[in-house]
Amino acid sequence: MRVIVVGAGLAGLAIANGLKKNNIPYVIVDRETAPRDRNWAITLGWALPLFQKLLPEDLYNSLHQCQPDPTLDAKVAGEKGILVRDGATGLEMNVARFPAIRRLNIQKTKRHLSTGIDVKYGKRLIDITINEGKDDDGLVTAHFDDGTSETGSLIVGADGGASQVRRWLLGDLAQQEALPCDFMNFSFTLPADIAVHLDKEMNPTVDVGAHPSNMYLGIFLLDKPDIDKPETWVFYILATWRLDDKNDRGSGKRLDELRSRMTGWFDLYKTVVENVPDDVEIKPDQLRIWKTKPWDNHQARVTLAGDAAHSMTFHRGQGGNLAIKDADEFVSSITAVKRGEKDIEDAVDAYDNGALLRSAEVEISRQASMAFLDYENFDKSPVFKMGISPAMKF
Ligand SMILES: Cc1cc2nc3c(=O)[nH]c(=O)nc-3n(C[C@H](O)[C@H](O)[C@H](O)COP(=O)(O)OP(=O)(O)OC[C@H]3O[C@@H](n4cnc5c(N)ncnc54)[C@H](O)[C@@H]3O)c2cc1C
């Protein structure tokens, strides 16, 4: 048994750690040669116990180092919960609480999870071949753009929302769908006095608003490189609003576009947006989802995990949790095969069925995202009804 993990994001690294912990041979590759410049933080709640199962004890116990604020206790974070405000008044509309929450800076987390894992970088998967009549370790080959390849028993495509492994499995059916909204995700620093004020006033985990102008905005802490120098603290903004015939994507400067939409927002958020440095870079972005379609796993030789298996919007904070759930299910299945308790085809079929069931969250998260842009009906949002609990019983 040799597993080829394609993609060293949250899902791929969680799988690699789990395989290593269970002494299952693997190789993990990623197309990147340097970390992507996009960064954000994720809220891990219900998947934390699964993460603990997958990671070596020391890595799990030092996860707080990946938090935007390393001193924030997971139980306190759970009590503070996910705060949704009325964007006009700043008053609380909803708080989703969980017994324990960890906010994790995604770049720091990927670095942390790579500890002791030999990720082969600079290997973009371009093709897969199924090998006939080979022994267990030679059943499938992954080919990379640098001309090299890896051969093993099974490929797990953990290569994100625009997965190439998914494209190999499903062709045009693998295409993502763009949601009809504008989207911004950018990070910035603030003058020290405003950074301190924001840090004091904002909910320490998630602090977002839904505005009567049918707009979503959230302001979050990303990092505190120097705890004593508030001018170094890094925050980020996520903002979405609906695009329709009357409301096209503007062609001007992105920060000006955002500022022009802040009329009527409550003071804290308005002040922050006013004080974002004028030269901040806001790259073009798009919310995309993929509603999972069943795939043929070629007799247990190719499967998918994480965003590759179900890519969703972030408004209910489920993508990362589900990536870890996939990793745990995948590692448990392969471990059972290695122990001789399961046949590999039955194990991977059962895993695939589970991933397909979990993908119900793609539509729930889409509804949550669009509900933020429909203020009148916002109280019907899945965020009100389900908070950040998983959509299904596990
Ligand atoms: C703004 C934002 C906020 C979010 N908030 C939350 C939250 O609060 N809670 C939550 O649970 N989730 C959240 N998520 C979702 C979460 O971040 C993702 O679901 C999770 O990171 C997906 O991990 P992944 O490993 O599946 O994919 P990725 O992290 O995208 O990793 C895929 C990896 O595959 C590599 N790759 C791609 N193509 C190839 C190829 N052809 N060959 C080799 N390598 C390749 C990429 O370089 C990348 O390293 C949020 C997402 C965003 C964008």
The ligand as a Tripos MOL2 file, in Angstrom:
@<TRIPOS>MOLECULE
LIG
   53    58     1     0     0
SMALL
NO_CHARGES

@<TRIPOS>ATOM
      1 C1        -12.0000   33.5080    3.3630 C.3       1 LIG1
      2 C2        -12.2220   32.0820    3.7990 C.ar      1 LIG1
      3 C3        -12.6610   31.8140    5.0710 C.ar      1 LIG1
      4 C4        -12.8710   30.5000    5.4910 C.ar      1 LIG1
      5 N1        -13.3220   30.2450    6.7500 N.ar      1 LIG1
      6 C5        -13.5020   28.9700    7.1680 C.ar      1 LIG1
      7 C6        -13.9270   28.6850    8.4980 C.ar      1 LIG1
      8 O1        -14.1520   29.5710    9.3290 O.2       1 LIG1
      9 N2        -14.0990   27.3850    8.8740 N.ar      1 LIG1
     10 C7        -13.8730   26.3600    7.9950 C.ar      1 LIG1
     11 O2        -14.0300   25.1880    8.3780 O.2       1 LIG1
     12 N3        -13.4560   26.5950    6.7270 N.ar      1 LIG1
     13 C8        -13.2790   27.8740    6.2900 C.ar      1 LIG1
     14 N4        -12.8580   28.1120    5.0220 N.ar      1 LIG1
     15 C9        -12.6490   26.9790    4.1040 C.3       1 LIG1
     16 C10       -11.3000   26.3130    4.2870 C.3       1 LIG1
     17 O3        -10.2510   27.2630    4.2810 O.3       1 LIG1
     18 C11       -11.1040   25.3050    3.1570 C.3       1 LIG1
     19 O4        -12.2360   24.4610    3.0840 O.3       1 LIG1
     20 C12        -9.8730   24.4540    3.3810 C.3       1 LIG1
     21 O5         -8.7420   25.2520    3.5920 O.3       1 LIG1
     22 C13        -9.6990   23.5500    2.1670 C.3       1 LIG1
     23 O6         -8.5090   22.8270    2.2850 O.3       1 LIG1
     24 P1         -8.0610   21.8740    1.0840 P.3       1 LIG1
     25 O7         -6.8160   21.2360    1.5650 O.co2     1 LIG1
     26 O8         -9.1850   21.0240    0.6610 O.co2     1 LIG1
     27 O9         -7.7640   22.8560   -0.1300 O.3       1 LIG1
     28 P2         -6.6190   23.9430   -0.3220 P.3       1 LIG1
     29 O10        -6.2750   24.5850    0.9610 O.co2     1 LIG1
     30 O11        -7.0510   24.7980   -1.4600 O.co2     1 LIG1
     31 O12        -5.3380   23.1140   -0.7350 O.3       1 LIG1
     32 C14        -5.1820   22.5730   -2.0110 C.3       1 LIG1
     33 C15        -3.6950   22.4180   -2.2940 C.3       1 LIG1
     34 O13        -3.5670   21.7150   -3.5320 O.3       1 LIG1
     35 C16        -2.5490   22.3310   -4.2880 C.3       1 LIG1
     36 N5         -2.8350   22.0550   -5.7100 N.ar      1 LIG1
     37 C17        -3.8220   22.5710   -6.4670 C.ar      1 LIG1
     38 N6         -3.7780   22.0640   -7.7130 N.ar      1 LIG1
     39 C18        -2.7450   21.2000   -7.7300 C.ar      1 LIG1
     40 C19        -2.1970   20.3700   -8.7400 C.ar      1 LIG1
     41 N7         -2.7200   20.3170   -9.9750 N.pl3     1 LIG1
     42 N8         -1.1180   19.6110   -8.4270 N.ar      1 LIG1
     43 C20        -0.5620   19.6460   -7.1770 C.ar      1 LIG1
     44 N9         -1.0480   20.4310   -6.1860 N.ar      1 LIG1
     45 C21        -2.1310   21.1870   -6.4590 C.ar      1 LIG1
     46 C22        -2.6150   23.8000   -3.9440 C.3       1 LIG1
     47 O14        -1.3840   24.4480   -4.1710 O.3       1 LIG1
     48 C23        -2.9720   23.7490   -2.4570 C.3       1 LIG1
     49 O15        -1.8320   23.7690   -1.6270 O.3       1 LIG1
     50 C24       -12.6400   29.4390    4.5810 C.ar      1 LIG1
     51 C25       -12.1970   29.7040    3.2910 C.ar      1 LIG1
     52 C26       -11.9800   31.0130    2.8990 C.ar      1 LIG1
     53 C27       -11.4900   31.2880    1.4940 C.3       1 LIG1
@<TRIPOS>BOND
     1     1     2 1
     2     2     3 ar
     3     2    52 ar
     4     3     4 ar
     5     4     5 ar
     6     4    50 ar
     7     5     6 ar
     8     6     7 ar
     9     6    13 1
    10     7     8 2
    11     7     9 ar
    12     9    10 ar
    13    10    11 2
    14    10    12 ar
    15    12    13 ar
    16    13    14 ar
    17    14    15 1
    18    14    50 ar
    19    15    16 1
    20    16    17 1
    21    16    18 1
    22    18    19 1
    23    18    20 1
    24    20    21 1
    25    20    22 1
    26    22    23 1
    27    23    24 1
    28    24    25 2
    29    24    26 1
    30    24    27 1
    31    27    28 1
    32    28    29 2
    33    28    30 1
    34    28    31 1
    35    31    32 1
    36    32    33 1
    37    33    34 1
    38    33    48 1
    39    34    35 1
    40    35    36 1
    41    35    46 1
    42    36    37 ar
    43    36    45 ar
    44    37    38 ar
    45    38    39 ar
    46    39    40 ar
    47    39    45 ar
    48    40    41 1
    49    40    42 ar
    50    42    43 ar
    51    43    44 ar
    52    44    45 ar
    53    46    47 1
    54    46    48 1
    55    48    49 1
    56    50    51 ar
    57    51    52 ar
    58    52    53 1
@<TRIPOS>SUBSTRUCTURE
     1 LIG1         1 GROUP 0 **** ****
